[in-house]
Amino acid sequence: MIRSKINVLLNLDSPMDNALVKGWVRTRRDSKSFSFIELNDGSCLKNLQIIAADTLENYEQIKTLSTGSSISVFGRMLESPGKGQKWELHAKTIDIIGLAPESYPLQKKRHTDEFLRTIAHLRPRTNKYGAAFRIRSELSFAIHQFFREKGFKHIHTPIITASDCEGAGELFHVTSFDLGHIPKNDGKIDYSMDFFGKEANLTVSGQLSAEMFALALGDVYTFGPTFRAENSNTRRHAAEFWMVEPEMAFCDLFENMTLAEDFIKCLTSHILNQCSDDMELFAQFVDKNLMSRLENTLSGEFVRIAYEDAVKIVTDSGQKFEFELSTGKALQAEHEKFLTENHFNGPVIVYNYPKNISPFYMRLNNDNRTVAGMDVLLPTVGEIIGGSQREERLDILISRMEELGLNELDYWWYIDSRSYGSVPHSGFGLGFERMIMFLTGITNIRDVIPFPRTPKSIDF
């Protein structure tokens, strides 16, 4: 017999004989002639009530079931006379698969996020984290659906690379060397002896590779893990995180901004429609303002404002900030928070950043001071998207690389692409985990990644 998922059984239109379900015991309580078991299999937030009569052959064993134990139940799905549930499963047989001890750490009480991070292998069994990771799964599907419907091609970009896309140097090095015997030449590491014959790193972005395919296939996207060796323990940063990076040929900055706004609205709408039960949990127990904030995101157009105007709004506000802002400096989280939550009360797109705080690949504007870059800022999470129109002009690209002290030989293939039918093109990167944070109201990135990687933390 094929096992049914609890989310399917709870949505039956009529009673069902011969239902088979497997899952984990959330709670069990006994009456004179019955045991009532709350069973969950991870398919949905709601539990399925199992009615176990004392006529079952192994009833005495069933009465020993503790929270966390796994069981298989075969029986009849019947309408429930109890409130708050339409169906219940009347067991014909219950097989005990695995007993959990009384010391099982997830008991019927609320646990702190800090405690649950210490048992990341078990926290998906809680209501909050089960909901968060079901939303993560559904969001991943929605991303692929969005781009497929728009005619984008999905490509797989390298995880190991010799390029530093951001130019910040915060890279994890990859080597096959015996670390106890690293070959050197004139006191420096001799990477010519390494596996790839040169220094290699984990990627911080698939953008440069995606650009190459955009210049052949038109519109493409990549969706995968990226890595940054930034010694940061803030709630918004992790060493391993996932990025969604579309690249579009024949696309300028303003078309890029429009796609970014459409993307966020589409993902938000999809999750509200497809994950209503899970979203209700977050709206009730995590963030009381969640639904109004998401509806506000969907209801109007995102504000678009030039960087210099954004700086002026912040500096003229009269509000005190930890980090002083002036033209030529990067916006900090507190400035993004002010713009989205205080001044505009909604999403903001800031564009035309100074070239001195921008990567080499962003297209230089005619003023020779700014580049065609943009960030999408959302309430509660700040920057969710960073993107730009790319520099398609060969001479200016090389000039920018020289300004930033980059070795042209490391990017020879990227430079080469500007010599053969180069066209205006644009793209952006969306932080997948930050999008989940925005949708759920969860405030720490560690709580939207199954097994977070942060400084001094790699236990799981």
N, C-alpha and C positions, 0 to 999 in steps of 0.2 A: 504494500500500500504506500502511496506517495504521501509524504508529510506535508501538512498544510501550515502556512504561516499564520500567526495570530492576527495580523492586520487584515488578512483575507477572511478569517473566520468571524471576526467582529463585525464585518460588513455584509454578512449573508442576508439574503432576502427571505429565506425560509429555513426551517429546521433542517439539520443534516445528520444522517446516520453515518456511522463508520468514519468519524473524523480522527485523524492521527496528528498529534502535535508534540513537539519536543522543546524543552526550554529549561529555565532556571527558576527555582522557587524564590519568590520575593518574601512572602509571608505564609504562615499556616496557622489556623486556629481550629480547635476541636469543639464539637458539640457532643451530645449524648451518643448519636449514631452516625455522625458525619464528620469528616475533616474538610475544611474549606481552604483550598490552596490558591494563592495568587501566583500565576505563572507568566513569565515574560520570556520571549525568544529574541528580543532585540529588533524585531521588525517594525515596532511602533511603540509609542509612549505608554499606551494602555496595557494593563494586565488582563489576562483571561482567567476568570474564576473557574476552578476545577472542583466539582462535587465528588468527593470520595466517600462512598458509603461503607459502613462497617462490615458489609457482606463481601467485600473484596478479600481474596485469599491472603494477601500480604498486608492487611490493614494495620496490624501492629507495627510493621516496618514503616508504613506510610506515616504513622504518628510520630516517628523519630526524625522525619525530614526537617532539616534546618535551612535557614536562609542561605542561598547560594548553591544548594544541591541541584543536580540536574536530573530530570526525569523524562520519561516518554509516556504519553497518555493516549489511550484509545477509548473512544466513547461516542456519545450522541450530543450534538449541539442543539440545545433547546432554549426557548425563550426564558429569560430570567425574571422571577417575580420581584427581585431586589431593585432598589433604586440605583440610577447611575450606570446601569449596564443593560444592554439589550439581550445578550446571549450568555450562556454558561455551558460548560462541558461536563456532562454526567459521565464519569469514568466507568468503563467496563473493565479495563485493566490499567494498572500503573506500574511501569518498570523503573526501578531506581538505577540510574546510570552512574552517578558519582555523588557520594555524600560529602557535604562540606562540614568541617568541624565547627563547634560552637565559637571558636576563635576567629571565624570568618570576619574580616575587618569591616565589611559593609553591612551594617545593621540598619534597622528601621529608624533612622534619625538623619538629620542633616549634617554632613561633613564639610569641613572647610576646604576651599580649593587648595590651600597649601598642603593639607594632609593628603588629599587625593593625588597631588603631584608625586608624592612619595610612593604611591601604588598605581602608577600609570597603567600597569598591566591589568588592573581590575576596574579602574574608574569608568570605562565604557558601560559597565553594568548599572551605573546610577542613572536616575532620570535625566539629570542635567546633561551629562556627558553623552549618554546614548542619543539624546536629542541633538546635541551639537554635532556629533559625527554623522548622524543621518542627514542633517542639513548640509554638512560638508560634502557628502556623497552626492546629494541632489544638486548642489551648486556646481559640482564638477560636470555633471551631465548637462546642466543648463548652459554652461560655457561652450561645450562642444556643439550643442544644438544651435546656439546663437550664431556661431561662425559658419556652421554648415548651411543654415538657412540664408546666409548672406553670400554664399559662394566661396568662402575661404577654404584653402587647403591646409590641413594639419601636417606640420613637419616636425621631425625630431632633431633637435640640435644637440651638439656635444656637451657632455658633463665635464669631460677633461679637455682643457684648452690651454694654449700658450698666450692667450690674449687677456688683458685686463680691461674689460669694457668700460668700467667707470673711472679707471685711472687713479683709484684711491689707494691701491696697493694692499687692500685688506683681503688677502687671498690665502686659501689653504693650499699648501704645496703638495704635489703628488710625486712620489719617487719610488723606484724599485731598489734604491741603494740599501745596503746593510748600514744602518745608522751608526754602527760602531766602527765602520771602515769606509768613510766617505772619501772618494778620490778627489784630490785637489790639484790645481795647477797655479803656481805662483801665489799660493795661499788662499785661492778662491775655489769654490766648489766647481769641479769640472763636469758640467751637465752634459758634455758630449759623450760621457760614459754612461749616462742614464738611459732608461728605456726608450724615450722618445728622441734622445740626442740633444735635447734642449730643456730648459726649465718648463715644468708643466704645473697647472693648478686646477682646482675645482672651479667651475664657472660661476660668475656672479650674474650672468645674463646670457640669454640666447639671442639677443638682439642682432649682433653683428652677423651671425650666421643666417638669421631670418631675413635680413636685408638682402642677402645674396639670392635667396629663393624668391623674394618679392620682385626682384629685378628679372625674374624668369617666369614665375607663375602668376604674378599680379598681386593677389591678396592672399596672405598666408598667416598662420599663427603657430606659436609653440607654447606648450604648457608643461612645465616640469620643475624639478627642484633646482634651486640655486643656493649658493653658499657664500657666506661673508665672515671672515675672521676678525670681526669687530668685537673688542672686549667690552660689550655693553650688556648690562643686566636690566635694561628698562623694560616696561611692560609691552613695548611695541617692537622689540628687536629679538631676533633669534639667529643662530648661526646657520641653520638650514631652514629654508622656507620655499614656498612654491610661487612661481610667477606665471602670469598669462601675458603673452607678448605678441600682439598682432603687428604686422607690417604691411603697408599698402603702397603699391606703385601708383604714380600719377596722382598723388594725394598731398595737399598742402596742410599747414598747421590747423586751419579752421575746420577743414573736413575731418581732421584727426580729432579735434575737440568734440565735434558732433558725434562721431562714432563712440568716443569714450562716454559721453553722457547717455547715449542710447544703450550702451552696454550695461552700465550700472542700473539704469531703470529697468531694463529687461530682466536682469538677474534678481533684482529686488521683487519685482512683480511675480516672477516664477516661484520664488521661495514662499512668498505670502500665499500663493494659490495652492502649491503642492505640499507644503509642510505646515498646515494650519495648526494641528494639534501640538507639534513641537514648538512652533512659534508662540502659541498661547502660553506655554510654560515659561518662556523667557520674558514675555510681556507681564506675566503675573509675579514671577519670583526674582527676576534678575534686573529688569529695567522697566519701571512703570511708564516711562515716556517713549518706549521703543516704537509702538505702533504709530503714534502721532508723528514721530520723526521719519519713519519710513514712508508714511502716506504723504508727508510734506515733500519728501524727495521725489515722489512720483507726480506730484500735482503741478509743479511749475518748472520753468526752464532754469538751468544752472546759471548763476551769475558768472559773467566773464569779465575779468578785470586785468589790466596790464600790471606787471610787477611794480612799477614805480608808483602807480595809484594805490596799490595794496599797501606799500610801505608808508605812503602818506596817511592813509586811513589809520594805520596802527600808531604812527608817531604823533598824529594829531588827536588821538583819542583821549589823552590825559590819563590813561590807565598805566599803572606801573607794571613793568615786566622784569623778570629775572635777567633776561638777555636784551640788551639795548639793540634796537634795530635801526639801521640807516641804509641808504642806497648802496648797493654793492655787497650787502651781507645776506646770507641765506635766512629764509623764514624759519623760525624755530617752532616747536610744537605749540608753545603758548600763543604765538602769533596766529597760527592756523586756527587754534581753538577760538581766539577772539573773533576772527573774521567769520567763521562758520556758525558759531553759537551765540555771539553777542551782536555783531554788526549786521550780518546779512540773514542770520537765522536759517541757514540752509546751505546746500552745496555751492562751492565756489571754484571756478577755474582761473588760476593765475597764469599769465603767459608773458612772453618776451622778457626773459631773465637776463641779467648781465652776463656777458661772456666769461668774465673772470671767475664765476662760480658755476660754470657749466662745462659738461664734457666736450671733448673735441669734435664729436660727430654731429652736434647740433648746428643747424644752418645759421650762418652769420647773417644778421639783418643788414639792411642798407645803411643804418646809422653807424655801423662798425663798432657798436657798444653792446648791443644785445643780440640774443639768439632766439630763434623760433622754437623755444621750449615751452612746455606747459606742465602744470601740476593740477590734478583734481583733488580738492580738499573736501572732506565730509565731516559733519559734526561727530564728535566723540572719538574719531580715529585719526583725524588730520589727513595727511597725504595718503591717498589710496591709489593714485595713478601718477606716474611720471612719464612724460613723452615729449616728442619733438618732431619737427620736420628735419630730415637728415640733410647733411651737407653733401649735395651731389656734384659740386664743382671741384674738380681735381686740384686746381692751384690753391684754392682757399682751404680745402681739407688739409693739404700738406702744410700750409702756413700755420694752421691752427695746431697741428701736431707738433710742429717745431716750437711754437709758443709754449706748449705744455711739456716740452722735453721728452716726448715719446719717440721711441726708436722705430723708424719707418720700416725697418726690416721685419719687425714683429708683426706688422700689419700689411705686408706687401700684397696679399691677396685682396684685402679690403680696399686698399688704394687702387689696385688693378681694376676693380669693378667699375671705377669711375672713368675708365678709358674706353669702355665698349658699350655705347648706347646708354649712358647714364641718364636717369630721369628724376624729377622731383619725387620724393617718397617720404612717408611718415610712419610713425608707429608709437606705441606706448607699452608700458608694463604695468599690470595691475597686481598688487600684492594679494594673493589668494586668501591668506590668513586674515589680513586686515579687512577684507570684504566679509568674512565670516564674523569678525568682531562687530562690524557695523550692523549686520543683519540680526545678531543675537543679543547685543548689548554686553557681551563678555568683554572685560576690560584688559585682559592679559593674554598676549599671544601664546603663552605656554598652554593655555586652556582650550585652544582651537586646533592644536596639532596633536595627533595621537601620541607621539613620543618626541617631546621637544628637545632640541639641541641648543643649549646655552652655555656660557662659560662655566667650567667645572661641573657640568651636568651631562652625563652620557650613560646613565645607569641602564637604560632600557634599550 
